[in-house]
Amino acid sequence: MSIKAEEISALIKQQLQGYQNELDVEETGIVTYVGDGIARAHGLNNALSGELLDFGHGIYGMVQNLEANDVGIMVLGDDTGIREGDSVKRTGRIMEVPVGENLVGRVVNSIGQPIDGKGDITADDHMPVERKAPGVMERQSVSEPLQTGIKAIDSLIPIGRGQRELIIGDRKTGKTSIAIDTILNQKDQDMICIYVAIGQKASTVRSSVSTLEKYGAMDYTIVVSAGPSEPASLLYLAPYAGATMGEYFMHKGKHVLIVYDDLSKQADAYRELSLILRRPPGREAYPGDIFYTHSRLLERAAKLSDELGGGSMTALPIVETQAGDVSAYIPTNVISITDGQIFLDADSFYSGVRPAVDAGTSVSRVGGDAQVKAMKKVSGTLRLDLASYHELESFAQFGSDLDEATKSKLDRGARTVEVLKQPLHSPIPVEKQVVILYCLTHGHLDKIEVEDILRYEQELFDFFDQSHKDILDSIAKTGQLPDDSVLNSAIDEFDKIFQPTQKDGQTQAASNE
């Protein structure tokens, strides 16, 4: 009896079909190049962009380039254990990081591993580092204030929950200090904070963490750190990992504040990776998609609609300038993506005006909608007062005879600058900010010497805490300014007991008489 070829073929197919289910099919490739934190592999024809690859020995990589003959991989960690000819295996998973409540209070690296020596972290879940930002219909307009506790910002450049506000300035002008103080001010505000340190020295990160611990802020903060000695791949990934950790809480209806310190260093790391991967260089040797790198990160900050829980993620990216040049490539990119910028002026910083916020260059495009009504009322003329003061100040240097109107503007301006000064790590509740700014704009400080202003402010706060706590509570609860008669009466009461600094053995009041 003859057996037909078709029957043999069908039988073989049937047998193979049965085996297919039992086989564990893995796609592996061969490493053809490794060096400078980059590897290339041949044979991974079905690899996905952003997919996690396993080199073995606990070394992982992430697919960056998908080319005709091979894939470009950035190695997540030390590449010295990888050799040409080694096999690399697909995992089938897009690069992801652990997320959840257990990360709060911890210091982790760019892939969510703890680096604070406090033991392992049991994650609630894992989420991809690259996620699509919420669409327009999934958002609502920014309407809730995010109080920084810094008078110069809350009055002049207010920030709302869900906003993206850039902090920009030269090196060592207090950018990180503003971010840390804002985190400190979120205590008891039902806010999760994430501080992403990109390219910061380990000693600097340790100092920031100890400050947060000292003031009890680590109870609601996650620190993601990628140091300058780490591979460029981890510096590039750090902000995306931080954003993913924040999104976990945002989608649960919570409010998140995330600080990227700083995106200049992330851009440099991405440029390094791109050039080694042979991507074409563009302006200042940055790759063509450097704008997209930052825009897809910052677009993830949002105020979600009530249907999605009403959670928010507020982003405070930091960018470093060279000699105050805000028109450089990376600064202009990030300015165009964000909803305003806080510009810190080096000259003001070194002359003792701290925080060194430049009211002329700084702007908030949406924060005014989220500003407390009481603050809106008392801070209405501040920006104009400061602008006219700085203009008159340079003009007054050349003339000795000044009319009374000019003198009074200069006096009010000097007091405004003094009131907006604030010591480090001393955030002030919004109700107390309203009281001192009311004193300023309603002339209560005009008779106080400039050098007495900060002491006057502190003693005024103590007086209100002891004798008029009800006024402070009312502002904090309602967000409205009390009647002028109530505030003026309380301030006048304090003015009677305030002792100006003694001069030549006499009080200032006595010398005036």
Backbone torsions as a table, in degrees:
resi	resn	phi	psi	omega
1	MET	NA	124.8	-177.7
2	SER	-86.9	145.1	177.7
3	ILE	-102.4	127.8	-179.2
4	LYS	-75.8	149.1	180.0
5	ALA	-60.5	-35.5	-178.4
6	GLU	-63.1	-36.9	-179.6
7	GLU	-67.5	-41.8	178.0
8	ILE	-60.6	-45.9	-179.5
9	SER	-60.3	-45.8	-179.0
10	ALA	-63.1	-39.2	-179.1
11	LEU	-64.5	-45.1	179.5
12	ILE	-61.8	-44.0	179.7
13	LYS	-60.0	-41.3	-178.7
14	GLN	-64.2	-42.9	179.8
15	GLN	-64.6	-44.0	179.5
16	LEU	-62.6	-38.1	-179.6
17	GLN	-61.4	-39.0	179.0
18	GLY	-66.4	-39.0	-179.3
19	TYR	-70.4	-31.8	-174.5
20	GLN	-52.3	-41.2	-176.6
21	ASN	-70.5	-26.7	-176.2
22	GLU	-87.5	-21.8	-177.2
23	LEU	-74.7	139.7	174.6
24	ASP	-97.9	95.9	-174.8
25	VAL	-87.9	122.3	177.4
26	GLU	-122.8	138.5	177.6
27	GLU	-94.9	120.1	179.4
28	THR	-121.7	155.3	177.7
29	GLY	-128.4	174.7	-179.8
30	ILE	-114.8	130.4	178.6
31	VAL	-70.4	124.1	-179.7
32	THR	-105.2	-16.6	179.5
33	TYR	-156.2	143.1	172.6
34	VAL	-148.3	140.8	179.3
35	GLY	161.0	146.9	177.5
36	ASP	57.1	34.5	176.5
37	GLY	79.2	7.8	-178.8
38	ILE	-122.6	142.7	173.4
39	ALA	-131.1	154.1	172.5
40	ARG	-122.7	142.4	-178.7
41	ALA	-136.9	143.4	180.0
42	HIS	-106.9	141.1	173.7
43	GLY	104.9	-4.9	178.9
44	LEU	-93.6	67.1	-171.4
45	ASN	-66.8	-25.6	-176.6
46	ASN	-105.8	12.9	-178.6
47	ALA	-62.6	146.9	179.8
48	LEU	-101.3	151.4	175.3
49	SER	-64.5	129.7	-179.7
50	GLY	83.7	3.6	-178.2
51	GLU	-73.7	146.5	177.6
52	LEU	-83.1	129.9	178.1
53	LEU	-116.1	148.7	-177.4
54	ASP	-111.3	117.8	177.7
55	PHE	-89.9	-4.3	-173.8
56	GLY	84.5	171.7	-179.7
57	HIS	56.3	26.1	178.1
58	GLY	76.1	13.1	180.0
59	ILE	-102.8	131.3	-179.5
60	TYR	-123.3	159.9	176.4
61	GLY	-138.8	168.3	179.8
62	MET	-129.2	130.9	-177.3
63	VAL	-67.6	128.0	177.4
64	GLN	-113.4	-51.8	-177.5
65	ASN	-107.5	132.0	173.0
66	LEU	-111.0	105.1	-175.2
67	GLU	-115.2	175.0	-173.4
68	ALA	-61.6	-43.6	-173.5
69	ASN	-106.5	-22.3	-178.7
70	ASP	-152.3	177.5	175.8
71	VAL	-117.9	142.8	174.9
72	GLY	-93.0	129.5	-173.6
73	ILE	-123.8	133.0	170.7
74	MET	-94.9	128.5	-175.5
75	VAL	-81.8	128.8	-178.2
76	LEU	-90.8	80.8	-178.9
77	GLY	128.1	-157.2	-175.9
78	ASP	-75.3	128.0	-177.7
79	ASP	-96.5	7.4	-175.2
80	THR	-70.5	-18.2	179.6
81	GLY	-85.1	0.8	-177.6
82	ILE	-104.9	137.2	178.8
83	ARG	-125.0	153.0	172.7
84	GLU	-59.8	136.6	-178.2
85	GLY	95.3	-14.4	176.1
86	ASP	-65.6	154.7	176.5
87	SER	-91.0	148.9	177.2
88	VAL	-130.6	137.7	-169.1
89	LYS	-116.7	139.1	173.4
90	ARG	-72.7	144.9	175.6
91	THR	-103.4	-18.3	-177.8
92	GLY	78.6	2.1	-179.4
93	ARG	-112.4	137.3	172.4
94	ILE	-72.4	147.3	-178.1
95	MET	-52.3	125.3	-177.8
96	GLU	-138.0	162.6	179.6
97	VAL	-129.3	155.0	176.6
98	PRO	-69.3	146.4	178.6
99	VAL	-136.0	164.1	174.8
100	GLY	132.6	176.7	-175.6
101	GLU	-62.2	-30.7	-174.4
102	ASN	-70.2	-12.4	177.2
103	LEU	-80.8	-19.9	-177.3
104	VAL	-64.2	132.4	-178.9
105	GLY	88.5	3.4	-176.5
106	ARG	-115.2	160.5	173.8
107	VAL	-110.7	122.1	-176.6
108	VAL	-127.0	164.8	176.2
109	ASN	-92.0	-171.5	-173.0
110	SER	-66.6	-17.6	178.6
111	ILE	-110.7	19.8	171.6
112	GLY	81.4	11.4	178.1
113	GLN	-85.6	136.7	-178.3
114	PRO	-67.3	138.4	178.0
115	ILE	-128.4	19.6	-178.0
116	ASP	-103.6	3.4	177.9
117	GLY	72.6	19.2	-178.0
118	LYS	-105.6	19.5	177.0
119	GLY	93.7	177.0	-177.2
120	ASP	-71.4	162.1	177.7
121	ILE	-115.0	128.5	174.0
122	THR	-93.4	108.3	-174.5
123	ALA	-79.4	147.1	174.2
124	ASP	-72.1	-32.1	-175.6
125	ASP	-165.3	174.3	172.2
126	HIS	-124.5	139.1	179.5
127	MET	-133.8	149.4	-179.6
128	PRO	-63.3	145.5	179.2
129	VAL	-71.3	-29.2	178.2
130	GLU	-104.1	115.9	179.0
131	ARG	-132.1	151.5	179.4
132	LYS	-71.1	135.6	179.6
133	ALA	-70.1	151.9	177.0
134	PRO	-58.5	140.5	179.2
135	GLY	-77.5	174.9	-176.5
136	VAL	-59.7	-42.4	-177.2
137	MET	-72.0	-15.5	179.4
138	GLU	-90.7	-2.9	-177.1
139	ARG	-108.5	166.2	167.1
140	GLN	-133.2	165.6	-175.9
141	SER	-69.6	152.3	-179.1
142	VAL	-70.0	123.2	-175.2
143	SER	-137.0	-10.5	-179.4
144	GLU	-105.8	136.3	178.6
145	PRO	-74.6	145.8	168.1
146	LEU	-110.3	107.2	-175.6
147	GLN	-80.8	125.7	177.9
148	THR	-87.5	-19.3	-176.0
149	GLY	80.7	3.6	-179.6
150	ILE	-107.5	119.2	-172.8
151	LYS	-56.6	-45.4	-175.8
152	ALA	-62.0	-30.7	-178.2
153	ILE	-87.9	-48.9	-177.1
154	ASP	-63.3	-26.3	-179.0
155	SER	-91.4	-39.7	-173.0
156	LEU	-100.6	-36.6	-174.2
157	ILE	-131.4	63.2	-173.9
158	PRO	-62.7	147.3	-179.1
159	ILE	-115.6	136.8	177.5
160	GLY	-106.8	158.3	178.6
161	ARG	-70.0	122.5	-176.4
162	GLY	104.7	-2.0	-178.2
163	GLN	-87.4	163.4	172.5
164	ARG	-120.7	108.5	-175.8
165	GLU	-118.2	118.0	-177.5
166	LEU	-79.4	136.1	171.2
167	ILE	-107.1	117.9	-171.4
168	ILE	-133.3	141.3	179.6
169	GLY	171.8	173.1	179.9
170	ASP	-69.0	172.0	177.6
171	ARG	-63.2	140.2	176.2
172	LYS	60.7	46.8	174.3
173	THR	-118.8	10.6	173.7
174	GLY	96.3	22.3	-178.8
175	LYS	-67.0	-49.0	-179.4
176	THR	-64.1	-37.0	-179.5
177	SER	-59.8	-40.8	178.5
178	ILE	-62.8	-43.1	-179.6
179	ALA	-64.6	-44.8	-179.2
180	ILE	-65.4	-42.1	178.8
181	ASP	-63.1	-36.7	177.6
182	THR	-64.7	-39.9	176.7
183	ILE	-64.1	-42.7	179.6
184	LEU	-60.1	-35.4	-176.6
185	ASN	-75.0	-8.2	-179.3
186	GLN	-86.1	4.8	178.9
187	LYS	-60.1	133.5	-179.6
188	ASP	62.0	21.3	178.9
189	GLN	-106.2	9.4	-179.1
190	ASP	56.6	50.4	-176.0
191	MET	-128.7	133.8	172.0
192	ILE	-95.3	130.2	-179.5
193	CYS	-112.7	141.8	177.0
194	ILE	-127.8	122.4	179.0
195	TYR	-110.6	114.2	-178.8
196	VAL	-102.2	112.0	-179.9
197	ALA	-98.1	111.9	-176.6
198	ILE	-109.0	113.8	177.5
199	GLY	72.1	17.5	177.6
200	GLN	-86.5	142.8	178.0
201	LYS	-59.5	148.9	-179.5
202	ALA	-58.6	-37.1	-179.6
203	SER	-66.1	-36.6	179.1
204	THR	-67.4	-43.7	179.3
205	VAL	-63.8	-42.3	179.8
206	ARG	-60.8	-40.2	178.9
207	SER	-64.4	-43.0	179.2
208	SER	-63.8	-42.3	-179.6
209	VAL	-64.8	-40.9	-179.9
210	SER	-66.5	-34.1	175.3
211	THR	-64.1	-45.0	179.0
212	LEU	-63.1	-38.7	178.7
213	GLU	-67.9	-40.9	-177.8
214	LYS	-59.3	-39.7	-177.3
215	TYR	-96.9	10.7	175.8
216	GLY	74.6	18.7	-176.1
217	ALA	-86.0	-17.7	179.2
218	MET	-68.1	-14.0	178.6
219	ASP	-64.2	-20.7	-179.0
220	TYR	-132.1	23.1	-174.6
221	THR	-126.9	141.6	169.8
222	ILE	-112.4	132.7	176.3
223	VAL	-110.1	124.1	175.7
224	VAL	-108.8	120.3	-174.6
225	SER	-122.7	130.8	172.5
226	ALA	-129.1	103.4	-173.2
227	GLY	-76.5	166.3	-177.9
228	PRO	-66.1	-20.6	-179.3
229	SER	-84.9	-8.3	-178.0
230	GLU	-83.2	160.4	179.8
231	PRO	-59.4	152.4	-179.2
232	ALA	-58.2	-30.3	-178.5
233	SER	-60.4	-38.5	-178.3
234	LEU	-74.7	-33.2	175.8
235	LEU	-66.7	-37.5	179.2
236	TYR	-68.7	-39.2	-175.4
237	LEU	-77.8	-26.6	-170.5
238	ALA	-49.9	-51.5	-178.1
239	PRO	-63.9	-33.6	178.5
240	TYR	-67.2	-39.1	178.2
241	ALA	-63.5	-43.5	178.5
242	GLY	-61.6	-41.8	-179.8
243	ALA	-63.6	-39.4	178.9
244	THR	-64.2	-43.1	178.1
245	MET	-61.6	-36.5	178.6
246	GLY	-71.4	-38.6	-178.6
247	GLU	-63.1	-31.7	178.1
248	TYR	-56.6	-44.9	-179.5
249	PHE	-74.8	-38.4	-179.4
250	MET	-59.1	-43.2	-178.2
251	HIS	-74.7	-7.7	173.1
252	LYS	-95.8	10.6	176.9
253	GLY	86.0	10.3	-179.4
254	LYS	-95.3	169.1	178.9
255	HIS	-105.6	135.4	-175.2
256	VAL	-127.6	140.8	170.9
257	LEU	-118.2	125.3	179.6
258	ILE	-123.6	132.4	-179.6
259	VAL	-113.6	126.6	175.6
260	TYR	-105.0	106.4	-173.7
261	ASP	-120.4	96.6	-4.1
262	ASP	-133.6	162.8	-174.2
263	LEU	-75.6	-16.1	176.0
264	SER	-62.7	-42.5	-178.1
265	LYS	-72.0	-33.1	176.6
266	GLN	-66.2	-39.9	178.7
267	ALA	-62.8	-39.9	178.5
268	ASP	-63.8	-41.2	179.3
269	ALA	-64.5	-40.8	-179.7
270	TYR	-68.1	-36.2	176.6
271	ARG	-62.4	-43.5	179.6
272	GLU	-60.0	-48.3	179.5
273	LEU	-59.8	-45.5	-175.2
274	SER	-65.2	-40.3	-179.1
275	LEU	-67.8	-38.2	178.8
276	ILE	-69.2	-31.7	177.3
277	LEU	-80.1	4.3	177.2
278	ARG	66.4	30.4	172.8
279	ARG	-79.3	146.6	-175.1
280	PRO	-64.9	131.9	177.4
281	PRO	-77.8	148.1	176.9
282	GLY	-117.1	-139.3	-178.2
283	ARG	-61.5	133.8	-178.4
284	GLU	53.0	28.2	177.9
285	ALA	69.2	5.7	174.7
286	TYR	-73.1	149.1	178.1
287	PRO	-70.0	162.4	-176.4
288	GLY	-63.2	-23.8	-175.9
289	ASP	-99.8	22.1	-179.4
290	ILE	-64.5	-34.1	177.2
291	PHE	-64.1	-44.4	179.9
292	TYR	-63.7	-36.0	178.0
293	THR	-54.9	-45.5	-178.0
294	HIS	-83.0	-34.7	-175.8
295	SER	-69.1	-40.1	-178.6
296	ARG	-71.5	-21.6	175.3
297	LEU	-76.2	-49.2	-173.9
298	LEU	-76.2	-24.8	177.6
299	GLU	-66.3	-16.8	-179.5
300	ARG	-73.8	-15.1	173.5
301	ALA	-76.1	132.6	-174.6
302	ALA	-164.0	162.8	166.3
303	LYS	-108.7	109.8	-175.0
304	LEU	-73.6	154.3	179.0
305	SER	-67.3	160.6	-178.9
306	ASP	-61.6	-31.9	179.1
307	GLU	-62.4	-29.1	-179.6
308	LEU	-97.1	11.0	175.2
309	GLY	107.6	-13.1	176.2
310	GLY	71.1	15.4	177.6
311	GLY	-70.6	167.5	179.9
312	SER	-145.2	155.3	170.6
313	MET	-133.0	118.1	-179.4
314	THR	-101.8	128.1	-177.6
315	ALA	-107.3	132.3	172.4
316	LEU	-118.5	82.4	175.9
317	PRO	-72.2	147.7	177.5
318	ILE	-117.0	135.7	177.0
319	VAL	-132.0	135.4	-179.1
320	GLU	-95.6	133.6	177.5
321	THR	-103.8	162.0	174.3
322	GLN	-106.4	116.5	179.3
323	ALA	53.5	39.5	175.1
324	GLY	70.2	18.0	-175.8
325	ASP	-84.2	93.0	-179.7
326	VAL	-79.6	-5.7	-179.1
327	SER	-94.2	8.7	176.1
328	ALA	-69.1	171.9	-170.2
329	TYR	-62.4	-58.8	-176.1
330	ILE	-65.8	-45.4	177.0
331	PRO	-55.8	-45.4	-179.2
332	THR	-66.1	-36.5	176.6
333	ASN	-57.4	-52.2	-173.2
334	VAL	-72.6	-33.6	176.2
335	ILE	-60.3	-39.4	-177.3
336	SER	-73.4	-20.2	179.7
337	ILE	-86.6	-34.1	-171.7
338	THR	-87.2	172.2	-177.1
339	ASP	-98.5	30.5	-179.9
340	GLY	137.2	168.3	-179.6
341	GLN	-142.6	147.5	173.1
342	ILE	-105.1	109.2	-176.6
343	PHE	-96.7	126.8	179.9
344	LEU	-103.1	126.6	-173.9
345	ASP	-96.3	123.6	-176.8
346	ALA	-62.5	-40.9	-178.2
347	ASP	-62.5	-42.4	178.0
348	SER	-63.9	-41.2	-178.2
349	PHE	-60.1	-47.1	-176.6
350	TYR	-75.6	-16.6	176.9
351	SER	-89.2	1.9	174.1
352	GLY	100.0	1.6	176.6
353	VAL	-87.3	101.9	-176.7
354	ARG	-133.4	131.0	0.2
355	PRO	-65.5	142.5	-171.9
356	ALA	-86.7	51.6	-176.8
357	VAL	-74.4	125.4	177.0
358	ASP	-90.3	103.7	-174.7
359	ALA	-65.7	-25.4	-178.5
360	GLY	-71.7	-40.6	-176.7
361	THR	-90.4	-24.6	-177.0
362	SER	-79.6	148.6	-179.6
363	VAL	-156.3	149.2	171.4
364	SER	-124.3	122.3	-172.9
365	ARG	-85.2	-18.2	-179.6
366	VAL	-130.5	-14.6	-172.5
367	GLY	-60.4	-29.8	-179.5
368	GLY	-58.9	-32.3	178.7
369	ASP	-67.5	-24.0	-176.8
370	ALA	-103.9	3.1	-175.5
371	GLN	-74.4	143.6	176.6
372	VAL	-61.5	136.8	-175.9
373	LYS	-56.0	-42.4	-178.6
374	ALA	-61.4	-41.6	179.5
375	MET	-67.1	-37.7	179.8
376	LYS	-60.3	-40.5	-178.2
377	LYS	-67.4	-45.2	-173.3
378	VAL	-81.3	-18.4	-175.5
379	SER	-104.8	7.4	-174.5
380	GLY	-55.3	-40.5	-174.1
381	THR	-98.8	-0.5	-173.2
382	LEU	-58.4	-47.2	-175.7
383	ARG	-62.2	-43.4	178.5
384	LEU	-65.5	-41.3	178.3
385	ASP	-58.2	-44.9	-178.8
386	LEU	-67.2	-42.7	-178.7
387	ALA	-62.2	-47.0	-178.6
388	SER	-68.3	-33.2	178.6
389	TYR	-64.1	-47.4	-178.3
390	HIS	-65.1	-34.6	178.3
391	GLU	-68.6	-46.7	-179.1
392	LEU	-69.5	-32.5	-177.5
393	GLU	-60.2	-46.0	179.5
394	SER	-69.4	-33.6	-179.9
395	PHE	-71.2	-38.9	-175.5
396	ALA	-68.5	-19.0	179.0
397	GLN	-63.6	-25.3	-174.6
398	PHE	-98.2	-7.3	-178.2
399	GLY	-130.6	141.0	-178.7
400	SER	-96.5	-33.4	-178.3
401	ASP	-89.0	106.4	-180.0
402	LEU	-116.3	138.3	178.6
403	ASP	-73.8	167.6	-174.5
404	GLU	-61.6	-39.7	-178.2
405	ALA	-62.6	-42.5	179.3
406	THR	-65.8	-42.6	179.7
407	LYS	-60.3	-43.2	-177.5
408	SER	-67.6	-35.3	176.7
409	LYS	-65.6	-41.6	178.9
410	LEU	-64.7	-41.6	179.7
411	ASP	-63.4	-45.7	-179.4
412	ARG	-64.6	-40.2	179.7
413	GLY	-63.0	-42.5	179.5
414	ALA	-62.1	-39.0	179.1
415	ARG	-71.0	-34.3	177.2
416	THR	-63.5	-46.0	178.6
417	VAL	-59.8	-41.6	-177.7
418	GLU	-67.4	-41.4	-179.6
419	VAL	-63.9	-35.9	-176.8
420	LEU	-78.6	-5.5	174.1
421	LYS	-72.4	149.8	-177.6
422	GLN	-154.9	134.1	178.8
423	PRO	-66.9	161.2	-179.6
424	LEU	-67.0	142.7	176.3
425	HIS	54.9	38.3	177.9
426	SER	-130.5	62.1	179.4
427	PRO	-62.9	145.0	-176.2
428	ILE	-113.6	131.3	177.4
429	PRO	-58.4	149.5	-173.3
430	VAL	-60.2	-34.2	-178.3
431	GLU	-65.3	-35.2	178.3
432	LYS	-74.5	-34.9	175.0
433	GLN	-59.7	-42.5	-179.0
434	VAL	-60.6	-42.4	-177.4
435	VAL	-63.4	-47.7	-176.9
436	ILE	-70.5	-34.5	177.9
437	LEU	-71.3	-30.9	174.3
438	TYR	-64.1	-43.5	176.9
439	CYS	-57.8	-42.3	-177.6
440	LEU	-66.3	-51.6	-172.8
441	THR	-76.3	-16.9	179.2
442	HIS	-105.1	17.7	169.5
443	GLY	80.7	5.7	-179.0
444	HIS	-69.2	-21.6	-178.3
445	LEU	-94.9	-4.9	-174.5
446	ASP	-61.9	-28.4	-178.1
447	LYS	-93.6	-5.4	-179.7
448	ILE	-89.2	134.6	177.3
449	GLU	-63.9	145.7	-175.6
450	VAL	-56.9	-40.7	-177.9
451	GLU	-70.2	-13.7	178.8
452	ASP	-92.6	-7.9	-169.4
453	ILE	-59.4	-49.6	-175.6
454	LEU	-66.8	-34.4	176.3
455	ARG	-69.3	-40.0	177.2
456	TYR	-58.3	-45.0	-178.4
457	GLU	-60.0	-47.9	-177.5
458	GLN	-63.9	-43.5	-179.4
459	GLU	-68.5	-34.0	176.8
460	LEU	-63.3	-43.4	178.5
461	PHE	-61.3	-44.4	179.4
462	ASP	-61.6	-41.4	180.0
463	PHE	-62.5	-44.7	179.8
464	PHE	-66.0	-38.1	177.9
465	ASP	-60.4	-37.7	-175.8
466	GLN	-85.2	-41.6	-169.6
467	SER	-110.2	-24.3	-175.2
468	HIS	-134.2	45.4	179.9
469	LYS	-59.6	-29.6	-178.1
470	ASP	-63.3	-35.6	179.1
471	ILE	-66.3	-45.9	179.4
472	LEU	-61.5	-44.4	-179.4
473	ASP	-62.3	-38.2	-179.4
474	SER	-64.3	-43.6	179.5
475	ILE	-64.7	-43.8	-177.7
476	ALA	-64.0	-38.9	-174.6
477	LYS	-79.3	-45.1	-173.5
478	THR	-94.9	-24.9	-174.9
479	GLY	75.4	5.9	-178.0
480	GLN	-103.5	152.9	177.2
481	LEU	-82.5	129.9	176.9
482	PRO	-65.1	171.6	177.2
483	ASP	-57.2	144.3	178.9
484	ASP	-55.2	-39.2	-177.3
485	SER	-61.1	-39.1	-179.2
486	VAL	-66.6	-48.1	-179.1
487	LEU	-67.0	-46.9	-178.8
488	ASN	-59.7	-40.7	-179.4
489	SER	-61.8	-45.0	-179.5
490	ALA	-65.8	-41.6	-178.7
491	ILE	-68.7	-40.9	177.6
492	ASP	-60.4	-38.7	178.6
493	GLU	-60.1	-41.3	179.3
494	PHE	-70.9	-40.8	-178.3
495	ASP	-55.3	-33.2	-177.9
496	LYS	-68.8	-27.4	-177.2
497	ILE	-102.5	-6.9	-179.1
498	PHE	-73.5	129.8	179.9
499	GLN	-102.4	111.1	177.2
500	PRO	-63.1	160.6	179.5
501	THR	-61.8	138.3	-179.5
502	GLN	-73.1	141.2	176.2
503	LYS	-127.6	125.3	178.7
504	ASP	52.9	41.6	176.0
505	GLY	82.2	-2.5	179.0
506	GLN	-119.4	155.5	172.5
507	THR	-75.7	158.9	179.7
508	GLN	-60.0	-36.6	-178.6
509	ALA	-62.9	-40.6	-179.2
510	ALA	-65.9	-40.6	-179.1
511	SER	-67.2	-30.8	177.5
512	ASN	-65.9	-36.8	178.6
513	GLU	-66.8	NA	NA
